[in-house]
């Protein structure tokens, strides 16, 4: 299993700090995507799209409690019916 909290490249250990490796890591990328999806759902709710407060709360509660690969799948499944209607 690979390390997901740092970017892996032959040049990382030589040229990048630990902080820079984390900025480009899979963990940081997927965490940022999940935050974006929660913000998007909240904005869609405010615009009057068929997203309820309960759905947004459920998305926020579940967005960071599961492993990263499940979090992305959960958000995708939640939003798929909405975008299918657009």
Secondary structure, DSSP 4 states (H G I P E B T S, - for coil): ---SSS---TTHHHH--HHHHHHTSHHHHHHHHHHHHHHHHHHHHHTT-S--HHHHHHHHHHHTTS-HHHHHHHHHHHHHHHHHH-
